[in-house]
Amino acid sequence: MQTWITICDTCKREDTEACQNDLTHGEAFAAMIEAAAAGSETVKTRRVSCLMGCKHGCNVAIQGAGKLAYTLGDFIPDPEAAAGIVAYAEAHASSDTGQVPFRTWPQAIKGHFVTRHPPLPSDDV
């Protein structure tokens, strides 16, 4: 089953003046996550302008149809964090419920969970 990583590309961390190449932290992080997810059979990425988690920038959402969804934030945009997000999203994709056992979480995402959302009810309910 498919899992989506939705990446806020407008995120700016407090050290926004240190951004390079006129990219926001979110744009730079999105590019890293997209590169880490390239070729994945189960993970897709998309960018949005603002996930409204400004106190926790850089933000991503992990979502899949009929599964628990998660918002993660407060990342320093680097390849290790990007790889950890993709690894977690792949585990989310292989889970029937979207719940991933803590013992299997990549170290790079521990301490970055902001919210968990239950799946939307089916139209049958």
C-alpha positions in Angstrom: 0.0 0.0 0.0 1.2 3.5 -0.8 2.4 6.0 1.9 2.8 9.7 1.1 5.4 12.0 2.6 4.0 15.5 2.5 6.8 18.1 2.9 6.3 21.7 3.8 8.5 23.6 1.4 8.0 27.0 3.1 9.4 26.0 6.5 12.1 28.4 7.9 14.0 27.6 11.0 15.2 30.2 13.4 18.5 30.4 11.6 16.9 31.2 8.3 19.6 33.7 7.5 22.0 30.8 7.2 20.0 29.4 4.2 22.0 28.8 1.1 21.1 29.3 -2.5 18.1 31.4 -1.6 16.2 28.2 -0.7 14.0 28.0 2.4 14.9 25.2 4.8 11.8 23.5 3.7 12.8 23.6 0.0 16.2 22.2 0.8 14.8 19.5 3.0 12.2 18.6 0.4 14.9 18.0 -2.2 16.8 15.7 0.2 13.6 13.7 1.0 12.7 13.4 -2.6 16.2 12.1 -3.4 16.1 9.6 -0.5 12.6 8.4 -1.7 13.6 8.1 -5.4 13.0 4.6 -6.6 10.8 3.6 -3.7 8.0 1.3 -4.6 5.8 2.2 -1.6 6.6 5.9 -0.8 5.6 8.9 -2.8 6.4 12.6 -2.0 4.7 15.8 -2.5 5.3 19.4 -1.5 2.9 21.8 0.0 3.3 25.4 1.0 2.7 25.4 4.8 1.7 22.7 7.1 1.2 25.4 9.8 3.8 23.9 12.2 6.0 26.9 12.1 7.2 26.4 15.7 8.4 22.9 14.6 10.0 23.6 11.2 11.0 21.6 9.1 7.7 19.6 9.0 6.5 16.6 7.2 3.3 14.5 7.3 3.3 10.7 6.8 -0.1 9.5 5.4 -1.7 6.5 3.9 -5.3 5.6 3.0 -7.1 4.0 6.0 -4.0 4.3 8.3 -2.9 6.4 11.2 -1.2 9.6 10.0 1.7 11.5 11.6 3.2 14.9 11.6 6.9 15.2 12.4 8.9 18.4 12.8 11.8 20.2 14.2 14.3 18.7 11.8 17.6 20.1 10.8 17.5 19.6 7.0 20.2 17.0 6.4 20.5 13.7 4.4 20.4 11.6 7.6 17.0 13.1 8.7 15.7 12.7 5.1 16.7 9.0 5.0 15.2 8.4 8.4 11.9 9.9 7.3 11.8 7.8 4.1 12.7 4.6 6.1 9.9 5.3 8.6 7.5 6.0 5.7 8.4 2.6 4.1 7.6 0.9 7.4 4.3 2.8 7.6 3.5 1.6 4.1 4.1 -2.0 5.1 1.9 -1.7 8.3 -1.8 -2.6 8.0 -2.7 0.2 10.5 0.1 2.7 9.9 1.5 2.0 13.4 5.2 1.2 13.4 6.8 -0.5 16.5 9.1 2.0 18.3 12.0 -0.5 18.4 12.1 -0.3 14.6 12.0 3.5 14.2 15.1 5.1 12.6 17.1 7.0 15.2 16.8 10.1 13.0 13.1 10.5 13.6 12.9 9.8 17.3 11.8 12.9 19.2 10.3 14.5 16.1 6.7 13.4 16.3 4.3 16.3 16.7 0.8 14.8 16.2 -0.9 11.5 15.3 -4.3 11.4 13.5 -6.6 8.5 13.3 -7.7 7.4 9.9 -10.8 9.0 8.4 -13.9 6.9 8.9 -15.1 5.0 5.9 -18.1 6.2 4.0 -19.9 3.1 5.4 -19.9 4.4 9.0 
